[in-house]
Amino acid sequence: MKPNTLKPVASSTFAERFGRMLGRAWRGVLRLERNAGEWLMAQGLPAGIAKVLPLTFRLAVLGVALYVAFWLTALLVFAVMAAEAARNTDWETPEPERRNGLAGHGLYTHDGVRIDPYIYEDD
């Protein structure tokens, strides 16, 4: 066994790369918030208000995200229910059947229209 051999570095998975990307994006958002607060204070806004505005903005974004998620979920539930209803619907028209109807015994469609020739002598 070689004493000074380094173990090869395993390549990172998609989840690791995605997590790093989200972390960098979050740090960028925090940096932008800090810069915006400093800019607002430089414009003469009190420090307390400049610190509350980013929180208010975050809550507004969260509210909009929850609102959109609610309606997308409602739309998805409606689509699933409509698909289930369509799947359970009998799209074929029933076969004509022999029965007694308004025009006597004969071959009738599902909506009550006699389709076989009507013979008057049978009455």
C-alpha positions in Angstrom: 0.0 0.0 0.0 1.3 3.4 -0.9 1.4 5.7 2.1 1.1 9.1 0.3 -1.7 8.2 -2.1 -4.7 10.6 -2.1 -8.2 9.3 -2.4 -9.9 10.6 -5.6 -12.6 13.2 -5.0 -16.0 11.9 -5.8 -18.0 14.0 -8.1 -20.8 16.0 -6.5 -24.4 15.0 -7.1 -27.1 17.0 -8.6 -28.6 17.7 -5.2 -25.3 19.0 -3.9 -24.9 21.3 -6.8 -28.5 22.5 -6.6 -28.1 23.2 -2.9 -25.0 25.2 -3.5 -26.8 27.2 -6.2 -29.7 27.9 -3.9 -27.2 29.0 -1.1 -25.5 31.4 -3.5 -28.8 32.8 -4.6 -29.9 33.3 -1.0 -26.7 35.1 -0.1 -27.1 37.3 -3.1 -30.7 38.2 -2.0 -29.4 39.0 1.5 -26.7 41.2 0.1 -29.2 43.0 -2.1 -31.4 43.6 0.9 -28.5 45.0 2.9 -27.5 47.3 0.1 -31.1 48.4 -0.3 -31.3 49.2 3.4 -28.1 51.1 3.3 -29.2 53.1 0.2 -32.5 53.9 1.9 -30.7 55.2 5.0 -28.4 57.2 2.8 -31.5 58.8 1.3 -32.6 60.0 4.8 -35.0 57.2 5.8 -34.8 56.3 9.5 -32.8 53.1 10.3 -35.8 51.3 11.9 -38.0 51.8 8.8 -35.1 50.8 6.5 -34.8 47.5 8.4 -38.5 46.8 8.4 -39.1 47.4 4.7 -37.2 44.3 3.6 -39.1 42.2 6.0 -42.4 43.7 4.7 -41.3 42.9 1.2 -40.4 39.3 2.1 -43.8 38.9 3.7 -45.5 40.3 0.6 -43.6 38.0 -1.7 -44.5 35.0 0.6 -48.2 36.0 0.5 -48.2 36.2 -3.3 -46.4 32.9 -3.5 -48.9 31.3 -1.2 -51.8 32.8 -3.2 -50.4 31.5 -6.4 -49.7 28.1 -4.9 -53.3 27.9 -3.6 -54.8 28.6 -7.0 -52.5 26.3 -8.8 -53.4 23.5 -6.4 -57.1 24.3 -6.8 -56.6 24.1 -10.6 -54.7 20.8 -10.3 -57.5 19.3 -8.1 -60.1 20.5 -10.6 -58.2 19.0 -13.5 -57.8 15.6 -11.7 -61.5 15.6 -10.8 -62.4 16.4 -14.4 -60.1 13.7 -15.7 -61.6 11.2 -13.3 -65.1 12.2 -14.3 -64.2 11.9 -18.0 -62.7 8.5 -17.4 -65.8 7.2 -15.7 -68.2 8.6 -18.3 -69.7 6.1 -20.8 -69.0 7.8 -24.1 -70.6 5.1 -26.3 -74.3 5.4 -27.1 -76.3 2.3 -26.0 -77.4 -0.2 -28.6 -81.0 -0.1 -29.8 -83.3 -2.4 -28.0 -86.6 -4.1 -28.5 -89.3 -2.8 -26.2 -92.8 -1.3 -26.0 -92.8 2.4 -26.7 -95.1 5.2 -28.0 -95.3 3.6 -31.4 -95.8 0.0 -30.1 -93.4 -2.8 -29.7 -90.3 -2.4 -31.8 -86.6 -1.5 -32.0 -86.0 1.8 -30.1 -82.9 4.0 -29.6 -81.7 5.2 -26.2 -83.8 8.4 -26.6 -87.1 6.7 -27.4 -87.1 6.9 -31.3 -88.4 3.8 -33.1 -86.0 2.9 -35.8 -87.5 -0.3 -37.3 -90.1 0.0 -40.0 -93.5 0.5 -38.5 -96.1 -1.9 -39.8 -99.6 -0.5 -39.5 -101.3 -3.9 -40.0 -99.9 -5.2 -36.7 -102.2 -2.8 -34.7 
